[in-house]
Amino acid sequence: MKKTIISDFFVIAIITFISAILFFFRLGNTALTNWDEAWFGSVAQDMAKSGSLLAGNWNGQIFFYEPPLLVWLLTLTIKIFGESEFWLRSVSAISGVFTVIGCYVLAKNIAKSRLAGLLTSLIILSDIEILFRSRQINVEILLTVLLLWSVIFMVKADEENKYRWIIFSAICLSLAFLTKRASPVLALPAIGYLLLRTNLSLRAPMKSGRGNLIPLVIFFTTFIIITLPWYLLSYLKWGGQFINEFFIGYTLNKIKSVNASVGASPFFYLNSLKHAFKLWTPILILIPLSSFKILYSPLKKALMIFVMVFFLGLTFAPIKSSWFLLPTHPFLAILLGYFLVSIVKFTKLHKRMKGFVNLSLLFLAVTVSVWQLYHFRNDYIVPDTTNNQATISRLAGVMVDKDQPIYLDDEYLPVAVFYSRKKVIPLRFSRTANPVPSLTNIPEGSLVLTNAETFPVLKSATGILFDELFSVGDLFLVRAKGIRV
């Protein structure tokens, strides 16, 4: 047992080291991007300044887009390390590292094979979507790691018959509901299935019939204690505004909307998986063919329930985005690693030369993963696309008076808000409830962020004279002088 623990610690240390290199390499070399990075960053910026933890404020409006856990973590990061891009993104990078560790732990546990854990780690480390999301500020990778560890702790509870694992599982699920609005609901069937199994396994030590309900009571009590306060306090403070914006506007209405850029194809998520797993996709397709064997194992069945409920739920929802499916990626990697080990174990060569076959399989997996990481590196190490936007927004923030807004004749609103640290009034595009103002409502003396393409249109449409103060690339910072005579 002691030797096994030491071996696992050594393997996890190596996995953690490799993960840290992939997720933290050049993490702070680029400016925050539009939308989510600078959006969540600016909300945390405001929360760190105001000290109000119930809800952040973004560009003059209460931020009800997502529950607050990510913003809380970003606010803590700002308080400790400042507004460095590296440290803000480190929340996602750390989530990515623990996702990889969790994949190893759960795969080894379910398959009873360290090789399965290693294969799963290599697969998830070369998952392009996991890599990309772990290197940017977003709620999806935080949600993914929380749901993964909720399942891991529930599996531990089923195996060890100890209540503490049920509490840990409930804590992770609670935090998932404080991370994202709707999709954690899709994890409930799989976690509920494991919880019922745990409830059955914990009956033996109980002397009375009432004891059979203890695991369920512990789980739901923990869940309610952690999850309910934020929702209840938000309702008590903002009432109908919270219901209308959070539950109806950003949750129900968004689910029913269609993302114009990706459409509503029922095959969208199949293509998303193909993009994420790349060379692993052909083997991934074979998993359903082995499902009859997987379904004999309750733990593997739970993983299949998780994947299928998420996949079908998101496929039938009108709105689609590749990152919505991210929580299923660790479980798909686990099933893939288990499948590879199972196939090899049935070969005659494995029975005769077990060590050689296992090393060969591991070498092949390393080769595929390394080639994939190198060949598709531009898909997850994103080039700097907002540096000029950040530079000119930061300058505008320094030049404008404390209570004076900046006008934006462009579409990089979150970046402008984050780097200027001022209220920014968009002249062309906004995701908020506030309407875009008329171009003629630009007061004299106001600073305007514009660009080479739209600046002539701005001058023609408004009839306003502008002084050009600063330029970087094709971006301009100008000041409104007054109406042209």
DRENDO-1510 file (C-alpha; in Angstrom, 1 decimal, always signed):
<recs>
REC; n; res; u; v; w
REC; 1; MET; +0.0; +0.0; +0.0 .
REC; 2; LYS; +2.8; +2.4; +0.9 .
REC; 3; LYS; +4.6; +1.7; -2.3 .
REC; 4; THR; +1.5; +2.3; -4.3 .
REC; 5; ILE; +0.9; +5.7; -2.5 .
REC; 6; ILE; +4.5; +6.7; -3.3 .
REC; 7; SER; +4.1; +5.7; -6.9 .
REC; 8; ASP; +0.9; +7.6; -7.3 .
REC; 9; PHE; +2.4; +10.7; -5.7 .
REC; 10; PHE; +5.3; +10.5; -8.2 .
REC; 11; VAL; +3.0; +10.1; -11.2 .
REC; 12; ILE; +0.7; +12.9; -10.1 .
REC; 13; ALA; +3.8; +15.1; -9.5 .
REC; 14; ILE; +4.9; +14.5; -13.1 .
REC; 15; ILE; +1.4; +15.1; -14.4 .
REC; 16; THR; +1.2; +18.4; -12.4 .
REC; 17; PHE; +4.5; +19.6; -13.7 .
REC; 18; ILE; +3.7; +18.9; -17.4 .
REC; 19; SER; +0.2; +20.5; -16.9 .
REC; 20; ALA; +1.7; +23.6; -15.3 .
REC; 21; ILE; +4.0; +24.1; -18.2 .
REC; 22; LEU; +1.3; +23.8; -20.8 .
REC; 23; PHE; -1.2; +25.9; -19.0 .
REC; 24; PHE; +1.1; +28.7; -17.6 .
REC; 25; PHE; +3.5; +29.1; -20.6 .
REC; 26; ARG; +3.2; +32.7; -21.8 .
REC; 27; LEU; +0.0; +33.0; -19.9 .
REC; 28; GLY; +0.4; +36.7; -19.2 .
REC; 29; ASN; +2.1; +37.8; -22.4 .
REC; 30; THR; -1.1; +39.1; -24.0 .
REC; 31; ALA; -3.8; +41.6; -23.1 .
REC; 32; LEU; -7.2; +40.3; -21.9 .
REC; 33; THR; -9.5; +39.6; -24.8 .
REC; 34; ASN; -13.1; +40.3; -25.6 .
REC; 35; TRP; -15.6; +39.3; -24.4 .
REC; 36; ASP; -15.4; +37.1; -21.3 .
REC; 37; GLU; -11.8; +37.8; -20.2 .
REC; 38; ALA; -12.0; +41.6; -20.0 .
REC; 39; TRP; -15.7; +41.4; -19.0 .
REC; 40; PHE; -15.1; +39.2; -15.9 .
REC; 41; GLY; -11.9; +41.0; -15.2 .
REC; 42; SER; -13.6; +44.4; -15.1 .
REC; 43; VAL; -16.4; +43.1; -12.8 .
REC; 44; ALA; -13.7; +41.7; -10.4 .
REC; 45; GLN; -11.9; +45.1; -10.7 .
REC; 46; ASP; -15.0; +46.9; -9.5 .
REC; 47; MET; -15.7; +44.3; -6.8 .
REC; 48; ALA; -12.1; +44.7; -5.4 .
REC; 49; LYS; -12.6; +48.4; -5.3 .
REC; 50; SER; -16.1; +48.5; -3.8 .
REC; 51; GLY; -15.8; +45.6; -1.4 .
REC; 52; SER; -19.3; +44.4; -2.3 .
REC; 53; LEU; -19.3; +40.6; -2.7 .
REC; 54; LEU; -23.0; +40.1; -3.4 .
REC; 55; ALA; -22.8; +41.2; -7.1 .
REC; 56; GLY; -20.3; +43.0; -9.1 .
REC; 57; ASN; -20.9; +46.1; -11.2 .
REC; 58; TRP; -19.9; +46.3; -14.9 .
REC; 59; ASN; -19.8; +49.6; -16.7 .
REC; 60; GLY; -22.4; +51.2; -14.5 .
REC; 61; GLN; -24.8; +48.1; -14.3 .
REC; 62; ILE; -25.2; +45.3; -11.9 .
REC; 63; PHE; -23.6; +42.1; -13.3 .
REC; 64; PHE; -26.2; +39.4; -13.3 .
REC; 65; TYR; -24.8; +37.4; -16.2 .
REC; 66; GLU; -23.3; +34.6; -14.2 .
REC; 67; PRO; -23.3; +33.5; -10.5 .
REC; 68; PRO; -20.3; +35.1; -8.6 .
REC; 69; LEU; -17.8; +32.4; -7.8 .
REC; 70; LEU; -15.4; +33.2; -10.7 .
REC; 71; VAL; -15.6; +36.9; -10.0 .
REC; 72; TRP; -14.9; +36.2; -6.3 .
REC; 73; LEU; -11.8; +34.3; -7.2 .
REC; 74; LEU; -10.6; +37.0; -9.6 .
REC; 75; THR; -11.3; +39.6; -7.0 .
REC; 76; LEU; -9.2; +37.7; -4.5 .
REC; 77; THR; -6.4; +37.5; -7.1 .
REC; 78; ILE; -6.5; +41.2; -7.7 .
REC; 79; LYS; -6.4; +41.9; -3.9 .
REC; 80; ILE; -3.3; +39.7; -3.6 .
REC; 81; PHE; -1.4; +40.0; -6.9 .
REC; 82; GLY; -2.9; +43.1; -8.6 .
REC; 83; GLU; -4.5; +43.2; -12.0 .
REC; 84; SER; -1.8; +41.3; -13.8 .
REC; 85; GLU; -3.1; +39.3; -16.8 .
REC; 86; PHE; -1.0; +36.3; -15.7 .
REC; 87; TRP; -2.5; +36.1; -12.2 .
REC; 88; LEU; -6.1; +36.7; -13.5 .
REC; 89; ARG; -5.7; +33.9; -15.9 .
REC; 90; SER; -4.1; +31.7; -13.3 .
REC; 91; VAL; -7.5; +30.9; -11.9 .
REC; 92; SER; -8.4; +29.0; -15.1 .
REC; 93; ALA; -4.9; +27.5; -15.4 .
REC; 94; ILE; -5.1; +26.1; -11.9 .
REC; 95; SER; -8.5; +24.7; -12.7 .
REC; 96; GLY; -7.0; +23.1; -15.8 .
REC; 97; VAL; -4.2; +21.5; -13.7 .
REC; 98; PHE; -6.7; +20.0; -11.2 .
REC; 99; THR; -8.8; +18.8; -14.1 .
REC; 100; VAL; -5.8; +16.7; -15.4 .
REC; 101; ILE; -5.1; +15.4; -11.9 .
REC; 102; GLY; -8.7; +14.5; -11.4 .
REC; 103; CYS; -8.7; +12.6; -14.7 .
REC; 104; TYR; -5.8; +10.5; -13.6 .
REC; 105; VAL; -7.3; +9.8; -10.1 .
REC; 106; LEU; -10.8; +8.8; -11.5 .
REC; 107; ALA; -9.5; +6.8; -14.4 .
REC; 108; LYS; -7.1; +4.8; -12.2 .
REC; 109; ASN; -9.8; +4.3; -9.7 .
REC; 110; ILE; -12.4; +3.1; -12.1 .
REC; 111; ALA; -10.1; +0.9; -14.3 .
REC; 112; LYS; -8.0; -0.2; -11.4 .
REC; 113; SER; -5.0; +0.5; -13.6 .
REC; 114; ARG; -2.3; +3.2; -13.4 .
REC; 115; LEU; -1.8; +2.8; -17.1 .
REC; 116; ALA; -5.4; +3.9; -17.7 .
REC; 117; GLY; -4.8; +7.0; -15.5 .
REC; 118; LEU; -1.7; +7.9; -17.5 .
REC; 119; LEU; -3.4; +7.4; -20.9 .
REC; 120; THR; -6.3; +9.5; -19.7 .
REC; 121; SER; -4.0; +12.3; -18.5 .
REC; 122; LEU; -2.2; +12.3; -21.9 .
REC; 123; ILE; -5.5; +12.5; -23.8 .
REC; 124; ILE; -6.9; +15.3; -21.7 .
REC; 125; LEU; -3.6; +17.2; -21.9 .
REC; 126; SER; -3.8; +17.2; -25.7 .
REC; 127; ASP; -7.5; +18.2; -25.7 .
REC; 128; ILE; -7.4; +21.5; -27.6 .
REC; 129; GLU; -10.5; +22.8; -26.0 .
REC; 130; ILE; -9.3; +22.1; -22.5 .
REC; 131; LEU; -6.0; +23.7; -23.2 .
REC; 132; PHE; -7.6; +26.8; -24.8 .
REC; 133; ARG; -10.1; +27.3; -21.9 .
REC; 134; SER; -7.5; +26.7; -19.3 .
REC; 135; ARG; -5.4; +29.6; -20.7 .
REC; 136; GLN; -8.3; +32.2; -20.7 .
REC; 137; ILE; -10.7; +33.7; -18.1 .
REC; 138; ASN; -14.0; +31.8; -18.4 .
REC; 139; VAL; -16.5; +30.0; -16.3 .
REC; 140; GLU; -16.4; +26.7; -18.3 .
REC; 141; ILE; -13.1; +25.3; -17.1 .
REC; 142; LEU; -13.9; +26.2; -13.4 .
REC; 143; LEU; -17.3; +24.5; -13.9 .
REC; 144; THR; -15.6; +21.5; -15.4 .
REC; 145; VAL; -13.1; +20.9; -12.6 .
REC; 146; LEU; -15.9; +21.3; -9.9 .
REC; 147; LEU; -18.2; +18.8; -11.6 .
REC; 148; LEU; -15.3; +16.3; -12.1 .
REC; 149; TRP; -14.3; +16.4; -8.5 .
REC; 150; SER; -17.9; +16.2; -7.3 .
REC; 151; VAL; -18.1; +12.8; -9.2 .
REC; 152; ILE; -14.7; +11.8; -7.8 .
REC; 153; PHE; -15.7; +12.4; -4.2 .
REC; 154; MET; -19.0; +10.5; -4.8 .
REC; 155; VAL; -17.1; +7.5; -6.2 .
REC; 156; LYS; -14.9; +7.6; -3.1 .
REC; 157; ALA; -18.0; +7.7; -0.9 .
REC; 158; ASP; -19.4; +4.7; -2.6 .
REC; 159; GLU; -16.1; +2.8; -2.2 .
REC; 160; GLU; -15.1; +3.7; +1.3 .
REC; 161; ASN; -18.5; +4.2; +2.9 .
REC; 162; LYS; -17.5; +7.4; +4.6 .
REC; 163; TYR; -19.7; +10.5; +4.9 .
REC; 164; ARG; -16.9; +13.0; +4.5 .
REC; 165; TRP; -16.7; +12.2; +0.8 .
REC; 166; ILE; -20.4; +13.0; +0.4 .
REC; 167; ILE; -19.9; +16.4; +2.0 .
REC; 168; PHE; -16.9; +17.1; -0.3 .
REC; 169; SER; -19.0; +16.0; -3.4 .
REC; 170; ALA; -21.9; +18.3; -2.3 .
REC; 171; ILE; -19.5; +21.2; -1.8 .
REC; 172; CYS; -18.1; +20.9; -5.3 .
REC; 173; LEU; -21.6; +20.6; -6.8 .
REC; 174; SER; -22.7; +23.7; -4.8 .
REC; 175; LEU; -19.8; +25.7; -6.1 .
REC; 176; ALA; -20.7; +24.6; -9.6 .
REC; 177; PHE; -24.1; +26.2; -9.2 .
REC; 178; LEU; -22.4; +29.3; -8.0 .
REC; 179; THR; -20.2; +29.3; -11.2 .
REC; 180; LYS; -22.7; +28.9; -14.1 .
REC; 181; ARG; -26.4; +29.5; -14.5 .
REC; 182; ALA; -28.0; +26.4; -16.1 .
REC; 183; SER; -25.7; +23.7; -17.2 .
REC; 184; PRO; -24.8; +22.2; -13.8 .
REC; 185; VAL; -28.4; +20.9; -13.8 .
REC; 186; LEU; -27.3; +18.5; -16.5 .
REC; 187; ALA; -24.9; +16.8; -14.1 .
REC; 188; LEU; -27.6; +16.0; -11.6 .
REC; 189; PRO; -28.7; +12.6; -13.1 .
REC; 190; ALA; -25.2; +11.1; -13.0 .
REC; 191; ILE; -24.4; +12.5; -9.5 .
REC; 192; GLY; -27.9; +11.5; -8.3 .
REC; 193; TYR; -27.3; +7.9; -9.6 .
REC; 194; LEU; -24.0; +7.7; -7.7 .
REC; 195; LEU; -25.6; +9.3; -4.6 .
REC; 196; LEU; -28.3; +6.6; -4.6 .
REC; 197; ARG; -25.7; +3.9; -4.9 .
REC; 198; THR; -23.8; +5.4; -2.0 .
REC; 199; ASN; -27.0; +5.5; +0.0 .
REC; 200; LEU; -27.5; +1.8; -0.6 .
REC; 201; SER; -23.9; +1.0; +0.3 .
REC; 202; LEU; -24.1; +2.9; +3.5 .
REC; 203; ARG; -27.2; +1.1; +4.8 .
REC; 204; ALA; -25.2; -1.8; +6.3 .
REC; 205; PRO; -23.7; +0.2; +9.2 .
REC; 206; MET; -27.0; +1.7; +10.1 .
REC; 207; LYS; -29.1; +0.1; +12.8 .
REC; 208; SER; -32.4; +1.8; +12.1 .
REC; 209; GLY; -34.4; +2.3; +8.9 .
REC; 210; ARG; -34.1; +6.1; +9.4 .
REC; 211; GLY; -30.4; +5.8; +9.0 .
REC; 212; ASN; -30.8; +5.0; +5.3 .
REC; 213; LEU; -31.6; +8.6; +4.6 .
REC; 214; ILE; -28.5; +10.0; +6.2 .
REC; 215; PRO; -26.4; +10.2; +3.1 .
REC; 216; LEU; -29.1; +12.0; +1.2 .
REC; 217; VAL; -29.8; +14.4; +4.1 .
REC; 218; ILE; -26.1; +15.2; +4.4 .
REC; 219; PHE; -25.7; +15.8; +0.7 .
REC; 220; PHE; -28.7; +18.1; +0.2 .
REC; 221; THR; -28.2; +19.9; +3.5 .
REC; 222; THR; -24.6; +20.8; +2.5 .
REC; 223; PHE; -25.7; +21.8; -1.0 .
REC; 224; ILE; -28.5; +24.1; +0.3 .
REC; 225; ILE; -26.3; +25.7; +3.0 .
REC; 226; ILE; -23.6; +26.7; +0.4 .
REC; 227; THR; -25.8; +27.4; -2.7 .
REC; 228; LEU; -28.9; +29.1; -1.3 .
REC; 229; PRO; -27.5; +32.2; +0.5 .
REC; 230; TRP; -26.3; +34.0; -2.6 .
REC; 231; TYR; -29.5; +33.4; -4.5 .
REC; 232; LEU; -31.7; +34.4; -1.6 .
REC; 233; LEU; -29.8; +37.5; -0.6 .
REC; 234; SER; -29.7; +38.6; -4.3 .
REC; 235; TYR; -33.5; +38.2; -4.5 .
REC; 236; LEU; -34.0; +40.1; -1.2 .
REC; 237; LYS; -31.8; +43.0; -2.3 .
REC; 238; TRP; -32.9; +43.3; -6.0 .
REC; 239; GLY; -36.2; +41.4; -6.1 .
REC; 240; GLY; -37.8; +41.5; -9.6 .
REC; 241; GLN; -34.7; +42.9; -11.2 .
REC; 242; PHE; -32.7; +39.8; -10.2 .
REC; 243; ILE; -35.5; +37.4; -11.4 .
REC; 244; ASN; -36.0; +39.2; -14.7 .
REC; 245; GLU; -32.3; +39.6; -15.6 .
REC; 246; PHE; -30.7; +36.5; -14.1 .
REC; 247; PHE; -33.3; +33.8; -14.4 .
REC; 248; ILE; -35.4; +35.1; -17.3 .
REC; 249; GLY; -33.1; +37.3; -19.4 .
REC; 250; TYR; -29.7; +35.6; -19.1 .
REC; 251; THR; -30.9; +32.0; -18.4 .
REC; 252; LEU; -34.3; +31.1; -20.0 .
REC; 253; ASN; -34.2; +33.6; -22.9 .
REC; 254; LYS; -30.6; +32.8; -23.7 .
REC; 255; ILE; -31.2; +29.1; -23.8 .
REC; 256; LYS; -34.0; +29.7; -26.3 .
REC; 257; SER; -31.9; +32.0; -28.5 .
REC; 258; VAL; -29.8; +30.8; -31.5 .
REC; 259; ASN; -26.1; +31.8; -31.8 .
REC; 260; ALA; -26.0; +33.3; -35.3 .
REC; 261; SER; -22.3; +32.5; -35.7 .
REC; 262; VAL; -22.7; +28.7; -35.3 .
REC; 263; GLY; -26.3; +28.0; -36.1 .
REC; 264; ALA; -28.5; +25.2; -34.7 .
REC; 265; SER; -27.1; +22.1; -36.4 .
REC; 266; PRO; -27.8; +18.9; -34.5 .
REC; 267; PHE; -24.2; +17.8; -35.5 .
REC; 268; PHE; -22.6; +20.9; -34.0 .
REC; 269; TYR; -21.3; +19.1; -30.8 .
REC; 270; LEU; -19.9; +16.2; -32.8 .
REC; 271; ASN; -17.8; +18.7; -34.8 .
REC; 272; SER; -16.8; +20.3; -31.5 .
REC; 273; LEU; -15.6; +17.0; -30.1 .
REC; 274; LYS; -13.7; +16.4; -33.4 .
REC; 275; HIS; -12.0; +19.8; -33.0 .
REC; 276; ALA; -11.1; +19.2; -29.4 .
REC; 277; PHE; -9.8; +15.6; -29.5 .
REC; 278; LYS; -8.3; +15.8; -33.0 .
REC; 279; LEU; -6.3; +12.5; -33.5 .
REC; 280; TRP; -8.1; +10.8; -30.7 .
REC; 281; THR; -11.5; +11.2; -32.4 .
REC; 282; PRO; -11.5; +7.9; -34.4 .
REC; 283; ILE; -11.0; +6.0; -31.1 .
REC; 284; LEU; -13.6; +8.1; -29.4 .
REC; 285; ILE; -16.2; +7.0; -31.9 .
REC; 286; LEU; -15.6; +3.3; -30.8 .
REC; 287; ILE; -16.6; +4.0; -27.2 .
REC; 288; PRO; -20.4; +3.5; -27.9 .
REC; 289; LEU; -19.5; +0.1; -29.5 .
REC; 290; SER; -18.1; -1.0; -26.1 .
REC; 291; SER; -20.9; +0.5; -24.1 .
REC; 292; PHE; -22.5; -2.9; -23.5 .
REC; 293; LYS; -19.4; -3.8; -21.5 .
REC; 294; ILE; -19.2; -0.4; -19.8 .
REC; 295; LEU; -22.8; -0.6; -18.6 .
REC; 296; TYR; -22.0; -3.7; -16.5 .
REC; 297; SER; -20.0; -1.4; -14.2 .
REC; 298; PRO; -22.1; +1.1; -12.2 .
REC; 299; LEU; -19.2; +3.6; -12.0 .
REC; 300; LYS; -18.6; +3.6; -15.8 .
REC; 301; LYS; -22.3; +3.7; -16.3 .
REC; 302; ALA; -22.4; +7.0; -14.2 .
REC; 303; LEU; -19.8; +8.5; -16.6 .
REC; 304; MET; -21.9; +7.5; -19.6 .
REC; 305; ILE; -25.0; +9.0; -18.0 .
REC; 306; PHE; -23.1; +12.3; -17.4 .
REC; 307; VAL; -21.8; +12.4; -21.0 .
REC; 308; MET; -25.1; +11.5; -22.7 .
REC; 309; VAL; -27.3; +13.8; -20.6 .
REC; 310; PHE; -25.0; +16.7; -21.3 .
REC; 311; PHE; -24.7; +15.9; -25.0 .
REC; 312; LEU; -28.4; +15.4; -25.6 .
REC; 313; GLY; -29.4; +18.3; -23.4 .
REC; 314; LEU; -27.1; +20.7; -25.2 .
REC; 315; THR; -27.9; +19.3; -28.7 .
REC; 316; PHE; -31.6; +19.9; -28.2 .
REC; 317; ALA; -31.1; +23.4; -26.8 .
REC; 318; PRO; -31.3; +26.1; -29.5 .
REC; 319; ILE; -28.2; +28.0; -28.3 .
REC; 320; LYS; -24.9; +26.3; -29.0 .
REC; 321; SER; -21.3; +26.9; -28.2 .
REC; 322; SER; -18.4; +24.5; -28.2 .
REC; 323; TRP; -17.4; +25.4; -24.6 .
REC; 324; PHE; -20.8; +24.4; -23.2 .
REC; 325; LEU; -19.8; +20.7; -23.7 .
REC; 326; LEU; -16.4; +21.1; -21.9 .
REC; 327; PRO; -17.5; +19.4; -18.6 .
REC; 328; THR; -17.9; +16.1; -20.6 .
REC; 329; HIS; -14.4; +16.1; -21.9 .
REC; 330; PRO; -12.7; +14.6; -18.8 .
REC; 331; PHE; -15.2; +11.8; -18.7 .
REC; 332; LEU; -14.8; +11.1; -22.4 .
REC; 333; ALA; -11.0; +11.0; -21.9 .
REC; 334; ILE; -11.5; +8.6; -19.0 .
REC; 335; LEU; -13.7; +6.3; -21.0 .
REC; 336; LEU; -11.2; +6.5; -23.9 .
REC; 337; GLY; -8.3; +5.6; -21.6 .
REC; 338; TYR; -10.3; +2.7; -20.1 .
REC; 339; PHE; -11.2; +1.5; -23.6 .
REC; 340; LEU; -7.6; +1.5; -24.8 .
REC; 341; VAL; -6.5; -0.5; -21.8 .
REC; 342; SER; -9.4; -3.0; -22.1 .
REC; 343; ILE; -8.6; -3.6; -25.8 .
REC; 344; VAL; -4.9; -4.3; -25.1 .
REC; 345; LYS; -5.7; -6.6; -22.1 .
REC; 346; PHE; -7.7; -9.0; -24.4 .
REC; 347; THR; -4.7; -9.5; -26.7 .
REC; 348; LYS; -2.6; -12.7; -26.5 .
REC; 349; LEU; +0.6; -10.6; -26.7 .
REC; 350; HIS; -0.4; -8.7; -23.5 .
REC; 351; LYS; -0.7; -12.0; -21.6 .
REC; 352; ARG; +2.8; -13.0; -22.7 .
REC; 353; MET; +4.6; -9.7; -22.6 .
REC; 354; LYS; +2.5; -7.4; -20.3 .
REC; 355; GLY; +5.3; -4.9; -19.6 .
REC; 356; PHE; +6.3; -4.5; -23.2 .
REC; 357; VAL; +2.8; -4.1; -24.4 .
REC; 358; ASN; +1.9; -1.5; -21.7 .
REC; 359; LEU; +5.1; +0.5; -22.5 .
REC; 360; SER; +4.4; +0.4; -26.2 .
REC; 361; LEU; +0.8; +1.7; -25.6 .
REC; 362; LEU; +2.1; +4.4; -23.4 .
REC; 363; PHE; +4.8; +5.4; -25.9 .
REC; 364; LEU; +2.2; +5.5; -28.7 .
REC; 365; ALA; -0.1; +7.7; -26.5 .
REC; 366; VAL; +2.8; +10.1; -25.7 .
REC; 367; THR; +3.7; +10.3; -29.4 .
REC; 368; VAL; +0.2; +11.2; -30.5 .
REC; 369; SER; -0.2; +13.7; -27.7 .
REC; 370; VAL; +3.1; +15.5; -28.3 .
REC; 371; TRP; +2.5; +15.6; -32.0 .
REC; 372; GLN; -1.0; +17.0; -31.5 .
REC; 373; LEU; +0.2; +19.6; -29.0 .
REC; 374; TYR; +2.9; +20.8; -31.4 .
REC; 375; HIS; +0.9; +20.7; -34.6 .
REC; 376; PHE; -2.1; +22.5; -33.2 .
REC; 377; ARG; -0.3; +24.8; -30.9 .
REC; 378; ASN; -1.8; +27.9; -32.6 .
REC; 379; ASP; -5.3; +26.7; -31.7 .
REC; 380; TYR; -4.6; +27.1; -28.0 .
REC; 381; ILE; -1.8; +29.6; -27.7 .
REC; 382; VAL; -3.8; +32.5; -29.0 .
REC; 383; PRO; -1.8; +35.4; -30.5 .
REC; 384; ASP; -2.1; +38.9; -29.1 .
REC; 385; THR; -5.2; +40.5; -30.7 .
REC; 386; THR; -6.1; +43.2; -28.2 .
REC; 387; ASN; -2.7; +44.8; -27.3 .
REC; 388; ASN; -3.4; +48.0; -29.3 .
REC; 389; GLN; -6.9; +48.2; -27.8 .
REC; 390; ALA; -5.6; +47.9; -24.3 .
REC; 391; THR; -2.9; +50.5; -24.9 .
REC; 392; ILE; -5.2; +53.2; -26.2 .
REC; 393; SER; -7.9; +52.4; -23.7 .
REC; 394; ARG; -5.4; +52.7; -20.8 .
REC; 395; LEU; -4.2; +56.1; -22.2 .
REC; 396; ALA; -7.8; +57.3; -22.5 .
REC; 397; GLY; -8.4; +56.3; -18.9 .
REC; 398; VAL; -5.5; +58.5; -17.8 .
REC; 399; MET; -6.5; +61.5; -19.8 .
REC; 400; VAL; -10.2; +61.6; -19.0 .
REC; 401; ASP; -11.6; +63.3; -15.8 .
REC; 402; LYS; -12.6; +61.0; -12.9 .
REC; 403; ASP; -16.4; +61.2; -13.5 .
REC; 404; GLN; -16.3; +61.8; -17.3 .
REC; 405; PRO; -17.2; +58.8; -19.6 .
REC; 406; ILE; -15.3; +57.7; -22.6 .
REC; 407; TYR; -17.2; +57.0; -25.9 .
REC; 408; LEU; -16.3; +54.0; -27.9 .
REC; 409; ASP; -16.8; +53.9; -31.7 .
REC; 410; ASP; -15.7; +50.3; -32.0 .
REC; 411; GLU; -16.7; +46.9; -30.6 .
REC; 412; TYR; -14.0; +46.2; -27.9 .
REC; 413; LEU; -16.2; +47.4; -25.0 .
REC; 414; PRO; -14.9; +45.0; -22.3 .
REC; 415; VAL; -11.3; +45.7; -23.1 .
REC; 416; ALA; -12.0; +49.5; -23.1 .
REC; 417; VAL; -13.7; +49.2; -19.7 .
REC; 418; PHE; -11.1; +47.1; -18.1 .
REC; 419; TYR; -8.0; +49.0; -19.2 .
REC; 420; SER; -9.4; +52.5; -19.0 .
REC; 421; ARG; -11.0; +51.8; -15.5 .
REC; 422; LYS; -13.7; +54.3; -16.5 .
REC; 423; LYS; -17.3; +54.1; -17.7 .
REC; 424; VAL; -17.4; +53.6; -21.4 .
REC; 425; ILE; -20.4; +54.5; -23.6 .
REC; 426; PRO; -20.6; +52.3; -26.7 .
REC; 427; LEU; -21.8; +54.0; -29.9 .
REC; 428; ARG; -22.2; +50.9; -31.9 .
REC; 429; PHE; -22.6; +47.7; -29.9 .
REC; 430; SER; -23.5; +46.7; -26.3 .
REC; 431; ARG; -24.6; +43.5; -24.5 .
REC; 432; THR; -26.3; +45.5; -21.8 .
REC; 433; ALA; -29.9; +46.6; -21.3 .
REC; 434; ASN; -28.9; +50.2; -22.0 .
REC; 435; PRO; -29.6; +51.4; -25.5 .
REC; 436; VAL; -26.7; +52.6; -27.7 .
REC; 437; PRO; -26.9; +56.5; -27.7 .
REC; 438; SER; -27.3; +58.6; -30.8 .
REC; 439; LEU; -24.1; +59.7; -32.4 .
REC; 440; THR; -25.1; +63.3; -32.0 .
REC; 441; ASN; -25.2; +63.0; -28.2 .
REC; 442; ILE; -21.4; +63.3; -27.8 .
REC; 443; PRO; -20.7; +66.3; -25.6 .
REC; 444; GLU; -18.0; +68.8; -26.5 .
REC; 445; GLY; -14.7; +67.8; -24.9 .
REC; 446; SER; -15.5; +64.1; -24.7 .
REC; 447; LEU; -12.8; +61.5; -25.5 .
REC; 448; VAL; -13.8; +59.0; -28.2 .
REC; 449; LEU; -12.0; +55.7; -29.1 .
REC; 450; THR; -12.4; +55.0; -32.8 .
REC; 451; ASN; -10.6; +53.4; -35.7 .
REC; 452; ALA; -9.4; +54.2; -39.3 .
REC; 453; GLU; -12.5; +52.5; -40.8 .
REC; 454; THR; -15.3; +54.1; -38.8 .
REC; 455; PHE; -13.7; +57.5; -38.0 .
REC; 456; PRO; -14.7; +59.1; -41.3 .
REC; 457; VAL; -18.3; +57.7; -40.8 .
REC; 458; LEU; -18.3; +59.1; -37.3 .
REC; 459; LYS; -17.3; +62.6; -38.5 .
REC; 460; SER; -19.8; +62.5; -41.4 .
REC; 461; ALA; -22.7; +61.3; -39.3 .
REC; 462; THR; -22.2; +63.7; -36.4 .
REC; 463; GLY; -20.9; +66.8; -38.0 .
REC; 464; ILE; -18.6; +67.1; -35.0 .
REC; 465; LEU; -15.0; +68.4; -35.3 .
REC; 466; PHE; -12.4; +66.1; -33.6 .
REC; 467; ASP; -8.8; +66.6; -32.5 .
REC; 468; GLU; -6.7; +63.5; -33.1 .
REC; 469; LEU; -4.8; +63.0; -29.8 .
REC; 470; PHE; -3.1; +59.6; -30.2 .
REC; 471; SER; -3.0; +56.6; -32.6 .
REC; 472; VAL; -1.7; +53.0; -32.3 .
REC; 473; GLY; -2.1; +50.8; -35.4 .
REC; 474; ASP; -5.4; +51.6; -36.9 .
REC; 475; LEU; -6.9; +52.9; -33.6 .
REC; 476; PHE; -7.4; +56.5; -32.7 .
REC; 477; LEU; -8.1; +58.5; -29.6 .
REC; 478; VAL; -9.8; +61.8; -30.4 .
REC; 479; ARG; -11.5; +64.6; -28.6 .
REC; 480; ALA; -14.8; +66.2; -29.7 .
REC; 481; LYS; -14.3; +70.0; -30.3 .
REC; 482; GLY; -17.8; +71.0; -31.3 .
REC; 483; ILE; -20.3; +71.0; -34.2 .
REC; 484; ARG; -18.9; +71.9; -37.6 .
REC; 485; VAL; -20.2; +75.2; -38.8 .
</recs>
